[in-house]
């Protein structure tokens, strides 16, 4: 329904909607959220090849998801404005997620370079 709206604008509007619906300030709502270290790695590519075309990348992503378990998340998407693949990992251990993100970025470069 909101595909034509920029993700930053949409996130802000959705957050404001929750604040109005709940009748709570942002500071009150943020108390339920656990902040985790986050790493974002951008991989510059010549073209946006569908990620699922590479079994190697898919396996690597699944391994990361298993390693993170319920203590983190992996989010991979192409930029809407640049020829880049964005790899975002959140998790408990900052050093560990940096290694994971950089390793996945290297896999993507080898596969789609």
DABEL-V33718 format. One record per residue. N is the residue number from 1. RES is the residue in three letters. PHI is phi in radians with two decimals (* if undefined). Layout:
n=<N	N>
res=<RES	RES>
phi=<PHI	PHI>
This chain:
n=<1	2	3	4	5	6	7	8	9	10	11	12	13	14	15	16	17	18	19	20	21	22	23	24	25	26	27	28	29	30	31	32	33	34	35	36	37	38	39	40	41	42	43	44	45	46	47	48	49	50	51	52	53	54	55	56	57	58	59	60	61	62	63	64	65	66	67	68	69	70	71	72	73	74	75	76	77	78	79	80	81	82	83	84	85	86	87	88	89	90	91	92	93	94	95	96	97	98	99	100	101	102	103	104	105	106	107	108	109	110	111	112	113>
res=<UNK	UNK	UNK	UNK	UNK	UNK	UNK	UNK	UNK	UNK	UNK	UNK	UNK	UNK	UNK	UNK	UNK	UNK	UNK	UNK	UNK	UNK	UNK	UNK	UNK	UNK	UNK	UNK	UNK	UNK	UNK	UNK	UNK	UNK	UNK	UNK	UNK	UNK	UNK	UNK	UNK	UNK	UNK	UNK	UNK	UNK	UNK	UNK	UNK	UNK	UNK	UNK	UNK	UNK	UNK	UNK	UNK	UNK	UNK	UNK	UNK	UNK	UNK	UNK	UNK	UNK	UNK	UNK	UNK	UNK	UNK	UNK	UNK	UNK	UNK	UNK	UNK	UNK	UNK	UNK	UNK	UNK	UNK	UNK	UNK	UNK	UNK	UNK	UNK	UNK	UNK	UNK	UNK	UNK	UNK	UNK	UNK	UNK	UNK	UNK	UNK	UNK	UNK	UNK	UNK	UNK	UNK	UNK	UNK	UNK	UNK	UNK	UNK>
phi=<*	-2.08	-1.09	-1.62	-1.74	-1.02	-1.12	-1.16	-1.11	-1.13	-1.08	-1.10	-1.15	-1.14	-1.10	-1.06	-1.09	-1.12	-1.04	-1.16	-1.05	-1.51	1.15	-2.22	-1.32	-1.09	-1.10	-1.19	-1.18	-1.24	-1.15	-1.55	-1.77	-1.64	-1.48	-2.09	-1.00	-2.37	-2.16	-2.17	-2.12	-1.82	-1.99	-1.37	-2.27	-1.35	-2.58	-1.64	-1.36	-0.96	-1.03	-1.23	-1.36	-2.02	-1.14	-1.12	-1.15	-1.05	-1.11	-1.08	-1.09	-1.11	-1.10	-1.09	-1.03	-1.13	-1.14	-1.26	1.00	-1.51	-1.74	-3.12	-2.69	-2.07	-2.33	-2.18	-2.72	-1.44	-1.12	-1.46	-2.13	-2.34	-1.41	-2.36	-1.78	-1.80	-2.00	-2.10	-2.26	-2.02	-3.02	-1.22	-1.91	-1.00	-1.10	-1.11	-1.27	-1.10	-1.09	-1.02	-1.13	-1.19	-1.11	-1.14	-1.06	-1.13	-1.09	-1.10	-1.07	-1.11	-1.37	-1.99	-0.25>
